[in-house]
Amino acid sequence: MKPKNIKDLQTQSRKLRVRRVDRDTLVVESTSNQLAHHVVTISFQDDQIHARCTCPWAIHRGIACSHVMAALEYLARQKGRKLSFWLTEQDAQRQRQRVLYLRGERPEEGVWITSRNDRPPQRDPRRATAQHPQIH
């Protein structure tokens, strides 16, 4: 079951705190109770992502809850990447970025993700010197 308000969930997910427990497991604070946390497990296979969460939405076969989004965004930030989530492949492809697929229980129940560089481009110090020679 896909969320209908994916952009609202994405905004909400960016406010959640995430802690990595091990390679595939992260703990994300609850959106409804700041004293509670949900466990998110993630595995990657090529350009497909499989994720599970302990929140009620995910337990009832929902995919792309805010906790999974927060966990994926946390992992992306570690690599200098930023993610966006889309309900259709066409919307994701229009972004002209790397496209990943967050799979649901059934292959057609997924959410598309785009990944883009979040770091500013590095300036080449040799070019800067050549353009602005030092005065001696």
N, C-alpha and C positions, 0 to 999 in steps of 0.2 A: 504494500500500500504506500503510494507516494504522497508526500505532503503537498498540499495545494498552494500554500503560502511560503514557498521555498526561500524567497528573498528576505522575508521577515525572520525566518528561522536563521538564515545566515547572519543577519544583523545581530540577533540575539546570541548566537554562538560566539561571536567575537568578544562578548563581555564575560564569558565563562573562564574560570581558571582551570588549567589542565596540569596534571603531574604525570610524568612517565614512570611506570613501575618497572617494565622490562621492554624488550624489543617490540613485542606485539600488544602490550597492555598499557592502557592509560586510564587514569581516574579523572573524571570531570565533575565539577560541582553541579548540583541539581539546579534547574531553572525555577522550580517551584518552592524549594526549601534549601536555603544556603547552608544549612547544617548537614545536608545529605549530599551524597556523591553517587555517581554511576560509573560502573566499570565498562570500558569500551575496549574490545579486542579488534585488531585490524590485521588483515593479511593481504599481500599484494601478489598478483599473478599477471605478468605482462602489464597491460593497460587496464586491468580490471582490479577492483578493490572489493574485498569482502569485509564487512564490519558488523559487529554485534554490540548491543548496548543493553544494560540492565533496566532501562527506564520503561514505564508502562507502554509507551507508544511502540517501542521496539519489541517488547515482549508479545504484543498483539500483531506482529508481522509488519510493523511500519518500518520504513527505511528512511535514512537521512534525517534522523532526529538532530536537534541542536547539539547534543553531546558528541555524536559521531562527527558532525561538522567541526566542532571545536577541536576534537582530537586530530582530525586530518589537517586542519589549519595550523595546529601546533607543530605537527611533523613537517609541514611545508615550510613554516617559518624557520625551522632548524636548517633548512637547505636554501634559505634566501628566496623562497617562492611564496606566491600568494594565490589562493584558490577562489573560484567562483563556482556556484552550483546552478544547474539548469535542469528543467523538466524534460526538454527534448534535445535530441542530438543536433537538430538543425540550429537551435539557439546556441549550443556550445560551439559548433563548427563556425558559426558566424564571427566568433571572437578571434579566430585565426591564431589560437594558442594551442599548446599541447592539450589533448583531450583524454580524459580518463573516464571510467565507467564504474560507479558504485552500484554493485549488483544487489538485487533483492533475492528472495527465495526463488522466484521464477525469473528467467533471463529478461523478460520484457518489463519487469517491475523495477527498473533501475533509474538512477539519477546520473546525469552527466556532469562532469567536473572539468573546468579549464584551469590550467596552471600557468602562471606567468612569473617572470623574474620580478622580484620585489626590491632588489638592490639597485641603487643608482649606478649607471655605467662608470667604470673606473677610467680615470684620466691617465693617459700615458705621460709620465713625467718627462720623457725625452721630447715629446711634441710640445709640451708647455715651454720647455727651455728653448727650443728652436724658435718658437713664436715670440717669446719674451726674453731675449738675451739679457743676461745680467750686465749692468754697467760697472766697469772696473775703474 
